[in-house]
Amino acid sequence: MNAPLSPAIMLDFVRREKDRRLAQRSLMAFTRQSFDIIEPGQAFHDNWHLHVIAEHLEAITRGEIRNLVINIPPGCMKSILTSVAWPAWEWANNQAIRIMGASYGADLSIRDASKTRDIITSDWYQERWPEVQIKPGEDQKTKYALTGGGWRMATSVGGRATGEHPDRKIVDDPHNAKQAESEAERESALTWFDRTLSTRGESRGASTVVVMQRLHERDVTGHILADLTGYTHVCIPMEYDKVERKTFLGSYDPRKTKGELLWPDMFNSESVERLKTLLGSYGAAGQLAQRPNPIGGGIIKTENFRLWPATKQLPDLFYIVQSYDSAHTESTQGDPTGCQVWGIFEYEGSRHALLLDCWNEHLGYPALKKRVMDDWQARYGGEKDNIMKPSRRADIILFENKSSGISILQDLRQSNIPAVAYNPGKADKIARANMATPLLEAGVFWVLESAKNKGKPRTWAQQFLDQLERFPAAAHDEMVDCWSQATIYLKDAGHLDIPVIPDEDPDERDYHRPQNRSNPYG
C-alpha cells in the first residue's frame, strides 16, 4: 500500500495543475510560464500591449477572425509572442495544426522555429503535454513534424512555399529595414505575398498573421490596408497619438495622454529619444509611430504652406506656370500624370506662389495632349468687369525632358504653346525636393482655403499636401515632381527668391564667387 502524499506535495501538485490549465487556456499565461525557456536568464516584463497581441492571436485560434495585421515597434516581444509562443500554445490544444513561418531572412524564421522546438521539447512542456512529440526522422532546421499530424516550416519572403498547405501563415518582418526604401525589394516581397503565400493553405482555410513595424507606405501592411480585405488591423505606436483604435474586441489602447509611452519599463523617454535620433525622422515615423511618414512631412514640411483665406479675393498674378509630370499611360500600376498651376504675386514686399489648381489622372497620349491644350486655355485671377485687372492664362508650361515628355513638347510648340523642357540633370527626386524646400521654409507658398471647412485647404489642395507629406515613402510622387520642378524653375528664372538674410559679418562675404546663374530650362 502506497504511503499517502504529504500536504506539501498535494499542494504543489494542485498548483502545477492550476498553472497547466491556465497556460492551456491563456496564451499570455503560457508565454509568461515558458519565458525562461524562450529567453533563459531574462526577466519577464508584463505590459498591456502583450495582452492585446495575445488576445487577437487567441481570436484566430478560436476562429473568430481569419487574418491579422499587427504593427508595433521593434523590441516589443512581437516575435516571441507570435512566432515562438503561439505555435507551441496551439499545439498544446491541437497537435494537427500546420504552421508556416516566413521573414525577410530564412535565418530569422529558423531562429523562431527553433525556439518553438525548444519549448515543446523542454521538461516544463513535456510534463504538461507529453502527447506533443516531434516525429522521428522529421526533425530538420527548416521543417519538423509532430506525431499528431502538425508541422512547422521556416522559409523566407521570396523563398519556397509551393507544395505546402498550412493552417497558419506567420509573416514576421517581411521587409529588411535597410532595404525597404528599394522599390524593387518591396515589389519582390509583395509579389511573393500575393502570388505565392496567398495560395498556400486555402483549401484548409488557412489564417495569415503579419507582424511588423511600418517601413514604407507600400510595404506589406500598406498593401494589405490599401488593396486587400478581410484583415483585422492592430496598430500600437511607441508614443500615443490620440488616435482611437479598435477591433471587434473593442478599443485596445488604454493610453489617454498624447505622447504617453508604450512600455516605459523597457523604453523610457530617454531611450525613445535616442531611438528617434538613431532612426531619423523617416525611420522613427515608420518603426516607432507606425506611420511611414513623419507628421508634418520629412523632406517637405507641409506645415510651412500657408492658407489663402476663402473670403479674400485672389491676389494680382503677374506670372503663371503650369507644371506637368507626364506618364503617357492609362495603366493604373504606375504614377499617374500630375499637373499643378502656380501663380506668382507680390506680398509684403516679396514674391510668393499660390497653388491655383492641381490634378492627377492616368491618361494615354491623345487624352493627355488634349487635356494640356485645354488647360492652357484656362484663365486665372483678375477682376470681373475690370479691364485694368484681367484674368490671365499660363505664361509657360513645364514638362520634364524625358521620353514621356519629349513628344508632347514638340506637339505643343508646333501649336505655338509656350512649353519648356525641364532638365533635372543628375538630381534624383529626393535631391530635387531638397533643392525646393528652402523656398517653402521661407513661407512663400500658399494653398487655397476651403469655403466649407474653415482653416482647411480645399480638397484637391489637401490631396497635394498629403502626398508631399508622405514623400519619399508615398506610393506615388507625381505631385512632388510637379512641385519641385515648378519651384526650381521659378527660382532659377528669378520669379521666386529666398528672402535675403544679412550676414552677421559683412567682411566674411565671398565677393569673388561668380554671381551669374545659369538657367538649364531655356
N, C-alpha and C positions, 0 to 999 in steps of 0.2 A: 504494500500500500504506500503510495507516494505521500511524502510529508506535505502538509498544507503550505501554500505560499505565504510568505510574510506580508504584512500590510504594506510595507515599503515597496516590495516587488509588485504587488497588486496595483498600488497607486501609480507606479511607473508604467505598468502595462496599460492602465486606463489612460494615462497622459499621452503615451505614444499612439494609442488608437485614436484618441481625440485629434491629435495632430495629423494623423494619417487621413482621417476623414475630412478634416478641414482643408488639407492640401489637395485632396482629390476633388473637393468641391470648389475651391478658390485658387485661381492661377496666382493671385497675389500672395496668398499664404504659401503656395508651393514654391514660388520664387524666393521668398524670404527664408524658408527652411532649407532650400538647396543652395543658397548663395555661397556658402563656404566651399562647395564643390565647384561652382562656376568660377569664383574668384577667391582662391584659397588665401586666407590671411587678411582679407579685406572686410571691413565692417560694412554692414548693410545700412544705408541711409534711406529711410522711408520719405515719401513725398506724394502729394495729391496726384501729380501727373502720372505716376506709375499705376495708380488705381484706375485712372481714366483709360490708359492703354490696355490694361488687363481686362477691364470690363468690356471693351469693344472687341477684344480677341475672344473673350468668352461668348459674346453675342454671335460671332461666326461659328464657334463650336456648337452652339445651340440651334444654328440655322436661322437666326433672326435677321442677320444681314449676310450678304454673299461676298461683297468686295469692299475693301477698306483702304483708305489712304491716310497715313499718319505723317504729318510734318512737324518736326521737333529738332531743336539744336543738337549738335553732336555732343557726346559725353553725358547724355541723359538716360542711359541704360536702354535705349530703344532696341538695340541688337540683343541684349541679354534677355529682355522680356519676349521679344517677337521671334527671334531666330534660334534662341537657345532653350529657354524655359518652356515656352508654349508647346513646341512639338513633344517634349518629354511629358508634359502635363496631359496633353491629349491622349498620348499612348497609355497613360495610367487609366484612362476611361475607355479607350477603344484602340486595340492593337492593330487594327486593319487600316488605319489612316496612312495614306501615302503622301509624302512631303517632298516638294522640290524647292530648294533654296538657291537664289542667284544674287550675285553682287557684281559690281563693275570688274572685280578681280576674282578669279577662281580661288585664290588663296584665302580670301575673306570668307567665302562660302564654306570652304573646307574647315576653316577655323571654327566657325559656329556649329557646323555639323559634328565636329569632333567634341566640342563642349557638351552638346546634347548626348553624345555617346558616353561621355564621362559621367553624366548624371545617371543614365539608365543602367550603367554597369557598376555604379557605386554601391557600397554596403547599405547606405541610407535608403536608396531607391529599391534595391532588391529585397530588403527586409519588409518593405511595404507592398511592393507589387512584383513579387517573384515570377509571375507568369509572363512578364515582359522580358523576352530574351532575344539577343541577336542570333540570327540563323547561322549555324556553322557553314563556313565556306563562302558566305556572302557578306563579308565584313571588310570593305575596302575604304580608302580615304574618300573617294568621290561618291560612293554609294554603299549603304549597308541595309540589310533587310531584317525584319523581325519574324519570328516563328509564327506570329499571329497574322501575317499577311501584309503588314505595313512596311514601308521603307523610307529612307531619307537619301536624297540625291543632292549633290552640290555641283553647281555649274556657274558659269559667268554670263553676264549680259553679252549676247552675241555668241555664246557657246552652245554646246549640244543640249537639245531638249526634245528632239524628234524621237518618236517611238515610246515616249514615256507618258503615262496617264495618271497624274497625281490628283489628290483631293485638295491639297493646299499648295499654292504657289506663293512663296515668300520672296519678294524682291526688296532686298535691303541695300540701300545706297546704290542705285543703278548707274550713277554718274561719278566719275572721278572729279573731285572738286577742282583740280588743277587743269582738267581738260574740258570742263563744262562750257567754257567760252567758245570752244571749237564747234562750229555748226556741223561739220562732218561727224564729229564724235557724238553729238546729240542726236543727229538724224539716224546714225547707226543704232543707237540704243532704242529709239522709237520704232525703227523698222523691226528690230528683234522683238520688241514688246508686242507690236501689232501682228506680225506675221508668223512668229514662232511661238512665243509664250501663250498668246491668247487662244491658240487652237488646242493647247495641251489640257487634257482632263475635262473637256466639255461634255463628253458622254457620261462623266461621273459627277457633273455639277460642281466642278472644282471652284474653290474660292481663291481670290487673289488679294494679297496684302502687300501694299507698297509702303515702305517706311524709309523716310529720307529727310534731309534738310534741303530747302529750296536753293537752287543754284542758278536758275535762268528761267525766264518766263516760259520758254518752250522746253523745259525739262520734262521728265516723265509725269510728274504731278501736273504741270501746266497742260500737258497734252490730255491727261485724263479729265481735268476740270473743264477744259475748253471743248473737247471733241467726243468724249465718251459719257455714258450714262450708267447708272446702277452702282455707283460708288458712294460709300459713306466717307465723309472727309472730317478728320480730326486735325486741327491746326493749333499748336501750342508754341507761341513765341517766347523768347527769353525774357522780354520785358512786356508787361501788359500794355496793350494799345487801346484799351477801352472798346474793343470790338466784341460784341456779344456773339458767342459761337455756341451752337447746339446741334445735336443729332437726335435721333429718335429716343435716345436715352435721356435727353434733356440737356440743359446748359452744363458744360463740363469744366469751365474755367472759373474757379471761385474768387479770383482776384478782383478787387474793386478800384484800386488806385492806379492811375496811369504811371507806367514806369516800374510797377511792382515786379520784383524778380521772380523767376520761375522756381528756382531751387537755391535759396540763399545759403543753405548748409554746404552746398558744393560749389556754387558760383555766386560769390558775394559781389558787391558793386565794384570793388577794385578789380577783381578778375574779369568781370564783364567788360569794363572799360579797357582793360588790357587786350581782351579778345577783339574788341572793336578796332583797336589800333592795329593789331596784327592782321586782321582780315581786311581792313579797309572798308570804305562805305558800301561798295557793292557786295563784298563777301559778308559783311555784317547784316546787310539788309536781307540777304537770302538765308544764310546759315543761322543767324540769330533771330531776326524778326519774322522769318518765313515769308518775306515779301521781297521777291527778287528784283527790287529796285529801291534805292533809298528814298524815303519820304522827302518830297521837295526836289527830287532829282539827284543824280550823281554828277555826271559831267555837266548836265544842263539843269541849273537851279530854276525850276519853273516859278518859284515864289517871286522871282525878280521881274516877271511880266506884270505890267500894270493894267488896270481896268479903265477903259474909256467909258464914262457914265452913259447909260442908255438915254438919260434925259438931256444930254448935251449934244449939240449939233456937231457933225463931223468937222474936223479942222480943215483949213485950206491946204490942199495937197498940191505940191509943186513937182512931184516926180512919183511915178508908179511903176513897179516891176512885177511881172508875173514869172514865178519860178516853178519849173517842172522837173520832176524826176520820173522819167518815162520807162515803161516796161514793155509796151507793144504786144501785149498778150491778153487773151481773155481767160487764161488759166488762173484759177484761184490758189494755186500752190505757192507761188512766189509773191513778191511785193506787188501791190497794185501801182498804177500811175498816180502820182501825187501832184497837186497844184496848190500854190499859195499866191495871194496878191497882197503886196505890201505898198502902202502909201507913205511918202516922206512928207513931214511937215515941221514947221518951226514951233518950239515950245520952250518957254522960259530961257530964251537965248541960245538954244542949241537945237540940232536936228534930231527928230525922233521918227520911229516907224510904227505904223498901225496896221494890224492884220485886217484886211478888208474882206477876204474870202479865202476859203480853202476847201478842198475836196480830195477824195481818193477813190479810184474805181479801176477795175480790171477792164481794159479796153484793147481791142485789136487796132491795127494801124489805121484803117479808114475811119473808124469811130473816133479815135484819138485826134487825128488831123482835123476832123470837123469840130470836135469839142474845143480844140485850141483856137481855131479861127473864130468860133462863136464867142469864146471868152474874150478874145481881143476886141470884139465889138462892144463889150460891156463898158459902162461908164460909172465912175465913182465920184463921190463928193459933190461939191458945188452947191449952189442955192437955186431952188426953183424960181423961175421968172426973174432971175437976176443975171443979165448978160455979162455983168462985170465979174461974176464968180461962177463960170460954167463948170459942169462936171467934165471929167477927163478920162480917157482910156489909157491903157498901159503904154508907157514910153518905151519899154523894152521887154522882151521875152527871153528867158534863160533856159537853155537845155544843156545838160552835161554832154561834153564832146565824146560820146561813146557810141557803140554800134546802134543802140536803140534810139539815139538822138540825132545821129548824122542825117538820116534820110528825111526826117521831118524838118530839120533845119533848112535843108536845101529847098524843100517844097514851100516852106513859109517865106523864104527870101524871094523865091520866084513870084510870090503873091504880094511882094512889097510890104511884108510884115517885118517889123524890126526885131528879128530873132538873133540871138547871140549865143555862141558856143562857150560853155563854161569848161575850163580846163583845170581839174584839180591837181594835175601833176602827179607826184608820187604820194600825196597825202591821202590816207585812207579815211573812212567815215569818222572814226574817233578823232583823228588828228584834225579834220575839218571842223568837227563840233568844238574842239578845244580852241581853234582859231576864232570861232564865232562868239564864244561865251564872254570874253571881256566886255563886248558891247552890251550884252544882256545884263551883266552885272553893273554896268553904268546906268541902268534904269531907263534906256531909251526905247524899249519895245513895249507895245500896248496891244491888248486884245479888247474886243467889244463886250460890254456888259449885257447880260440878258435883260430884256424888258420885263420878263415874267418873274425871274428869280434874282432879286436884287443882291448884289455882291458876288454873283456868279457869272462866269463867262457864258457867251452863247454856246449852244450845244455843239455846233461844229468847231468852235474855238476850243472847247473843253476836250474834244477828241484829239485835237492837235497837241494840247498841253499834256494829255495823258501819255501819248507816245513819246514826247520829248522826255517826260519824267522817267519813263521806263528804260530809255536808251542807256547803254547798249544791250540791255537784257530783254528788249522788246522783241516780239515775234516779227514785226515789220518795222522798217525805218525810213519809208519814203518821205514822211513829213519832216524828219530830221534832216534828210538830204536837201529837201527843198529850202528849209530854213537856213542851214549853213551856207548853201550855195548863194542864196539871196543876200545874206549878211556879208559874206566875204566880198561879193561883187560890189555892194553898196559902199562898203568901207574902202575898197581899193579905188573905186571910181570917185571917191570924195563926197558921197552923199551922206555918209554917216561917219562920225568921228567920236572917239572916246574923249570925254571932257579932259582938258589939259590940267594936270596937277603940277603946280610949280615945284621945281627941285628945291630940296632943303638947302643946298649949297650951289648957287649958280656957277661957281668956279669948277664944279665937278662935271659940268656938261661936256659931252664929246662933240665939239664943233667941227671936227674933221670927218665925222661919219656922213656918207652921202645921204642927202635928204630927198632926192627924187625917188618916186615909187613907180615900179613897173606895173602895167595892167595886163594880165595874161588873158583877158577875155575879149579884147577887141579883134 
